[in-house]
Amino acid sequence: MADFAGRVVILTGATGGFGRAAARYFADAGARLVISDLGSDRLDALAQDLGGETIALSGDITDSQLSERLVEKALAQFGQLDIAINNAGIVHEMAPLPKTPVDVARRIIDVDLMGVFYAMRAQLPALEQRFRDTGETGAIVNVASVAGVVGAPMLSVYSAAKHGVVGLTKSAALEYARRGVRVNALCPSFARTPMAEDFLDKAGKDRDAAEAALVQAIPMRRLAEVDEVIAGLVFLADPASSFVTGQTLQIDGGLSAA
Ligand SMILES: NC(=O)c1ccc[n+]([C@@H]2O[C@H](COP(=O)([O-])OP(=O)(O)OC[C@H]3O[C@@H](n4cnc5c(N)ncnc54)[C@H](O)[C@@H]3O)[C@@H](O)[C@H]2O)c1
């Protein structure tokens, strides 16, 4: 297990599939957490479950002030910010581009792309300030998707939003390469989380066929397990990965190598 003792970590989408697993990992590794998600009940229950030094602040990531409040909380409660995991996200139902409703497309861009922009806009100055004050470097991990690296037929707007996240990641990494902040993007293919289960359930009686079709595109012919994705997330966040910035890490069973 990597050592995150005393590190202060902001984590969004904390009650989801990847979020819960990441929260548990960081808490067990000694980090102090500021967790966020939409609903306060599940979030408060998670904070209680994690125990130790965890603060919960619920809200919608499309509200830019939420990101500012999360950074303020970290600084007020713990006096520092070391790591931010921008993980909150949504996916739309599969549809050809011309059949994707405009309001759905706008919401996807708002949550998946603007949400990460607001988050980094608030986090980067705080991480840079810590570096100036103490020499401690910080890290941002944006949870994008393999659909942010290669095209995703029937998921065009999701793919566009995640490509946008990769663009934000690489650009911020270049801006902050000598300012004490590493910025990387995690790019998983489908993994067994509530998002993926819900997505497959919407295929109705064709659920098994939908899963088989998804898996067919993956050289390893299976979905990812959550822990396999969290291993990559931890690698990017780990202070030991001190020369890794501006990268996309595909955890995709070989999909993007084809
Ligand atoms: N599961 C996969 O197969 C997969 C693959 C590639 C990328 N991803 C990405 O991983 C991230 C986490 O996904 P997951 O699979 O854990 O999904 P999930 O649905 O289990 O969790 C996502 C979390 O984000 C929260 N969220 C959604 N909209 C929000 C908003 N507007 N404001 C605040 N929080 C919001 C949800 O409440 C949820 O708890 C997402 O960014 C997703 O796009 C997932």
The ligand as an SDF file (V2000), in Angstrom:
LIG
                    3D

 44 48  0  0  0  0  0  0  0  0999 V2000
  -17.3990    2.7160  -14.4910 N   0  0  0  0  0  0  0  0  0  0  0  0
  -16.8560    2.7890  -15.6850 C   0  0  0  0  0  0  0  0  0  0  0  0
  -16.9650    1.8650  -16.4570 O   0  0  0  0  0  0  0  0  0  0  0  0
  -16.0650    4.0130  -16.0910 C   0  0  0  0  0  0  0  0  0  0  0  0
  -15.2080    3.9200  -17.1920 C   0  0  0  0  0  0  0  0  0  0  0  0
  -14.4650    5.0280  -17.5700 C   0  0  0  0  0  0  0  0  0  0  0  0
  -14.5620    6.2030  -16.8520 C   0  0  0  0  0  0  0  0  0  0  0  0
  -15.4090    6.2740  -15.7870 N   0  0  0  0  0  0  0  0  0  0  0  0
  -15.4600    7.5480  -15.0600 C   0  0  0  0  0  0  0  0  0  0  0  0
  -15.1730    7.3030  -13.7040 O   0  0  0  0  0  0  0  0  0  0  0  0
  -15.8080    8.2860  -12.9020 C   0  0  0  0  0  0  0  0  0  0  0  0
  -16.5470    7.6020  -11.7690 C   0  0  0  0  0  0  0  0  0  0  0  0
  -17.4860    6.7250  -12.3380 O   0  0  0  0  0  0  0  0  0  0  0  0
  -18.1400    5.4780  -11.5920 P   0  0  0  0  0  0  0  0  0  0  0  0
  -18.0990    4.3640  -12.5300 O   0  0  0  0  0  0  0  0  0  0  0  0
  -17.5900    5.3420  -10.2370 O   0  0  0  0  0  0  0  0  0  0  0  0
  -19.6460    5.9800  -11.5850 O   0  0  0  0  0  0  0  0  0  0  0  0
  -20.7100    6.0780  -10.4190 P   0  0  0  0  0  0  0  0  0  0  0  0
  -21.9750    6.4720  -11.0810 O   0  0  0  0  0  0  0  0  0  0  0  0
  -20.6690    4.8520   -9.5890 O   0  0  0  0  0  0  0  0  0  0  0  0
  -20.1160    7.2890   -9.5700 O   0  0  0  0  0  0  0  0  0  0  0  0
  -20.1070    8.6110  -10.0640 C   0  0  0  0  0  0  0  0  0  0  0  0
  -20.3870    9.5310   -8.9020 C   0  0  0  0  0  0  0  0  0  0  0  0
  -20.4080   10.8840   -9.4030 O   0  0  0  0  0  0  0  0  0  0  0  0
  -21.4910   11.5390   -8.7690 C   0  0  0  0  0  0  0  0  0  0  0  0
  -21.9790   12.6410   -9.5840 N   0  0  0  0  0  0  0  0  0  0  0  0
  -22.6590   12.5390  -10.7660 C   0  0  0  0  0  0  0  0  0  0  0  0
  -23.0130   13.7620  -11.1830 N   0  0  0  0  0  0  0  0  0  0  0  0
  -22.5660   14.6350  -10.2510 C   0  0  0  0  0  0  0  0  0  0  0  0
  -22.6490   16.0420  -10.1250 C   0  0  0  0  0  0  0  0  0  0  0  0
  -23.2720   16.7950  -11.0390 N   0  0  0  0  0  0  0  0  0  0  0  0
  -22.0970   16.6320   -9.0420 N   0  0  0  0  0  0  0  0  0  0  0  0
  -21.4660   15.8840   -8.1020 C   0  0  0  0  0  0  0  0  0  0  0  0
  -21.3490   14.5510   -8.1750 N   0  0  0  0  0  0  0  0  0  0  0  0
  -21.9010   13.9410   -9.2350 C   0  0  0  0  0  0  0  0  0  0  0  0
  -22.5680   10.4700   -8.6120 C   0  0  0  0  0  0  0  0  0  0  0  0
  -23.5050   10.8350   -7.6150 O   0  0  0  0  0  0  0  0  0  0  0  0
  -21.7570    9.2420   -8.2850 C   0  0  0  0  0  0  0  0  0  0  0  0
  -21.6410    9.0000   -6.8990 O   0  0  0  0  0  0  0  0  0  0  0  0
  -16.7110    9.0780  -13.8340 C   0  0  0  0  0  0  0  0  0  0  0  0
  -16.0760   10.3090  -14.1620 O   0  0  0  0  0  0  0  0  0  0  0  0
  -16.8230    8.1920  -15.0620 C   0  0  0  0  0  0  0  0  0  0  0  0
  -17.0810    8.9060  -16.2430 O   0  0  0  0  0  0  0  0  0  0  0  0
  -16.1650    5.2110  -15.3890 C   0  0  0  0  0  0  0  0  0  0  0  0
  1  2  1  0
  2  3  2  0
  2  4  1  0
  4  5  1  0
  4 44  2  0
  5  6  2  0
  6  7  1  0
  7  8  2  0
  8  9  1  0
  8 44  1  0
  9 10  1  0
  9 42  1  0
 10 11  1  0
 11 12  1  0
 11 40  1  0
 12 13  1  0
 13 14  1  0
 14 15  2  0
 14 16  1  0
 14 17  1  0
 17 18  1  0
 18 19  2  0
 18 20  1  0
 18 21  1  0
 21 22  1  0
 22 23  1  0
 23 24  1  0
 23 38  1  0
 24 25  1  0
 25 26  1  0
 25 36  1  0
 26 27  1  0
 26 35  1  0
 27 28  2  0
 28 29  1  0
 29 30  1  0
 29 35  2  0
 30 31  1  0
 30 32  2  0
 32 33  1  0
 33 34  2  0
 34 35  1  0
 36 37  1  0
 36 38  1  0
 38 39  1  0
 40 41  1  0
 40 42  1  0
 42 43  1  0
M  CHG  2   8   1  16  -1
M  END
$$$$
